[in-house]
Amino acid sequence: MARPARDRHAADTAPAPSQMPQTLLHELLMLAAVAVAAAMLILTGIGVPAALLLALAPYAGHHLWHLLRLTRMIRRQHRLVPPFPYGLWGDIYRTIGQYQQRGRKGRKRQIRFTRRFREAADSVPDALIVLDKNKCVEWANPAAAVLMDLHWPRDDGRRLTDCFAHPELAEYIDAGEYTRPLEVAPEHNRSLMLSIRVAPFGERKKQRLVVGRDITKIFHLNMIRRDFVANASHELRTPLTVVTGFLETLVDSPLTPEGHRRPLARMQAQAERMRSIIEDLLTLSRLEMNERATNPVVVEVPDEIELIAADARALSGGQHRIDIEASADLFLIGNEAEVRSALSNLVFNAVKHTPPGSHVHVYWGEDENGPVFSVQDDGPGIAPEHIPRLTERFYRVDKARSRASGGTGLGLAIVKHVLNRHGARLSIASELGEGATFACHFPASSGVRRPATAEDTPEQEDDRHGALDKIALASR
């Protein structure tokens, strides 16, 4: 049965170790023929140099012809296929043919991979856009046309901000801080809500992959949830205030029978706890209304920490040792009430969730990335499986103990939202039996130094002007 031509070519171009001795033998025979021809020419009376030149001319012409032929074939990108010439040039042709065959296979694999990648990218429901180092469109999938009104190849080479005009997009891409997505409503379809993420890639991370995801349903559900929580909490506040007022009156009244005082006191405590939950829910709803902090001012964090520590000592009743390590001249740009709420929540949690006699260390300073506020305790610690869920609403590690301490389960959720509004992040480190550390990492641009006084140096005066500039920019 005859083999297909493709298989014959593959077999003929395959390496043949036994051909090397044949090649050497062929070349030796040619050289022997040259020597014989030169000897015969010398015997006829021709000089030795002339005889050698005449004898070597056919040999050199043979090699020159094959060299020119190979050069022409490579230049014209011809495939080198059998039959190949004998001798050394046969090995050269065969080896180049093998490399050509491998190259063809590699190109076919690359084409198949590229086709599969394109097909997979085209089937993704999210908008995918590849930007070059100049932030111009190199490629986009079909979903980008639906979600972002960006059509490829029509918009090939155009800047993304020209194709998808949005005031916050250019600032988001130029900032280079892509840890948090940008939520925008596209101009061509205001009923959509997109979550845009950017991932740098390529040489020196100069190229960017932009991913636009349709989060309309999730956005509307979150709006419904926020509105429901805010309205329900607001509506519950008034009747609860009335109930609390009557309970307080009954508890303090001398006409209340002694047998009723204990259940009334428990009812008052639970009503107060419910009031705290409602207040925290309203705080969360207010924080969720805007992604950025409003009314930024210079917050004197060292003074706030002193006040919070005093309240924490009162809450502890002197049963905890609380010490402070704070940079006295480091302030923070932010919403004062929100910053105070976040810092106090962390300190009060350390007091509430550690046994009497525990040590609580409060730190305020600066590292290479910006201002840092941390609260460290030597309490029982937190198991690793609980740490990722600590900032969820109403999540408690020990529910019975949390309720006994008066916790609402919303404190860390409030801290997380406050930090998000200030461009900061919360980190939690803990091991069972080793205590826990809660740290707030603020961006470097939010830290300022104490304003200058009469005794300040010129350098401190420059710092003061820089701080005022930062405040002005943050307030815009």
WOMOCOR-V494935 format. One record per backbone hydrogen bond with DSSP energy under -0.5 kcal/mol. CO is the residue of the C=O (numbers start at 0). NH is the residue of the N-H. If there is no record, write none. Layout:
# WOMOCOR-V494935
co = {CO:CO}
nh = {NH:NH}
This chain:
# WOMOCOR-V494935
co = {3:4:5:6:7:8:9:10:15:16:17:18:19:20:21:22:23:24:25:26:27:28:29:30:31:32:33:34:35:36:37:38:39:40:41:46:47:48:49:50:51:52:53:54:55:56:57:58:59:60:61:62:63:64:65:66:67:68:69:70:71:72:73:78:86:86:87:88:89:90:91:92:93:94:95:96:97:98:99:100:101:102:103:104:105:106:107:108:109:110:111:112:113:114:115:116:117:118:119:120:126:127:128:128:129:129:130:131:134:135:136:138:140:140:141:141:142:143:143:144:148:150:152:154:157:158:158:159:162:163:165:165:166:167:168:169:170:171:175:180:181:181:183:183:185:188:192:193:193:194:194:195:196:198:200:201:202:206:207:207:208:208:209:209:210:210:211:212:212:214:215:216:217:218:219:220:221:222:223:224:225:226:227:228:229:230:231:232:233:234:235:236:237:238:239:240:241:242:243:244:245:246:247:248:252:256:256:257:257:259:260:261:262:263:264:265:266:267:268:269:270:271:272:273:274:275:276:277:278:279:280:281:282:283:284:285:286:296:296:297:298:298:299:300:301:302:303:304:305:306:307:308:309:310:311:312:312:315:318:319:320:320:322:324:325:326:328:328:330:331:331:333:333:334:335:336:337:338:339:340:341:342:343:344:345:346:347:348:350:354:357:358:359:359:360:360:361:362:363:364:366:368:369:370:371:372:373:374:375:376:378:379:382:382:383:385:386:388:391:396:397:398:399:400:401:402:408:408:409:410:411:412:413:414:415:416:417:418:418:419:420:424:426:428:430:434:435:436:436:437:438:438:439:439:440:442:443:445:447:452:456:457:458:459:460:461:462:463:464:465:466:467:468:469:470:471:472}
nh = {7:8:9:10:11:12:13:13:18:19:21:22:23:24:25:26:27:28:29:30:31:32:33:34:35:36:37:38:39:40:41:42:43:45:44:50:51:52:53:54:55:56:57:58:59:60:61:62:63:64:65:66:67:68:69:70:71:72:73:74:75:77:76:80:89:90:91:92:93:94:95:96:97:98:99:100:101:102:103:104:105:106:107:108:109:110:111:112:113:114:115:116:117:118:119:120:121:122:123:123:211:140:130:209:137:138:207:134:159:131:156:129:143:144:144:145:146:147:149:148:150:154:155:157:136:161:162:163:164:165:168:169:170:171:172:173:174:175:177:182:183:195:185:193:188:191:214:183:195:196:212:181:210:208:206:204:205:200:130:209:198:210:128:211:196:212:126:194:214:218:219:220:221:222:223:224:225:226:227:228:229:230:231:232:233:234:235:236:237:238:239:240:241:242:243:244:245:246:247:248:249:250:251:252:255:259:260:260:261:263:264:265:266:267:268:269:270:271:272:273:274:275:276:277:278:279:280:281:282:283:284:285:286:287:288:288:289:298:333:299:300:331:303:304:305:306:307:308:309:310:311:312:313:314:315:316:317:318:356:321:322:359:361:363:327:329:330:449:447:298:333:296:335:338:339:340:341:342:343:344:345:346:347:348:349:350:351:352:353:357:320:377:322:361:362:375:324:373:326:371:369:443:366:441:364:439:362:437:360:435:434:432:385:386:387:388:389:391:394:398:401:402:403:404:406:405:393:394:413:414:415:416:417:418:419:420:421:421:423:422:292:440:438:436:433:430:376:428:438:374:426:440:372:441:424:445:446:332:330:455:460:461:462:463:464:465:466:467:468:469:470:471:472:473:474:475:475}
